[in-house]
């Protein structure tokens, strides 16, 4: 079970229409909000004013949103729309019947230099019974708490790299690993289909280099 400090409890219902009414969104995105979501609750506000944590330049508040669903499907575009409208970092807890999962985006200040954020990618747990989902607020600052939540939710995806590696570098490493993995799989398929031996030899040499890069990035 999630047990955040009582001082962080907010428990405010947010009409889902807030995220698509009077805002230019696609019909498909609006349909996802209407059909996939039952209700959204702003459960917790984790900030220097609600818990004894230092506020740093990147994370000034961390919000916990509970989204109750009609099924176990939620389009990622919905999360991105909510993240665009809320200028803080957000931990999403999705619920359907007795099951739940946690999702959090790796959120950075946009390159434009304004106060907007952009989500590079989302990390998530599997669906599990509510009592089995445990997340801890670890760290002495909001930045540290956010980083630890991302790492807890991402699990093995962000465990590679050297000790002390920053979250930004871990995310970048993971993205490179995923790109290489797709390239390797694509090249392996191409090799299996190739009939000419000389081309097979050339492709296998390329595959060897890709695997070396992959193994280098996935070292522990």
Order of alpha helices (4+ residues) and beta strands (2+ residues): beta-alpha-beta-beta-alpha-beta-beta-beta-beta-alpha-alpha-alpha
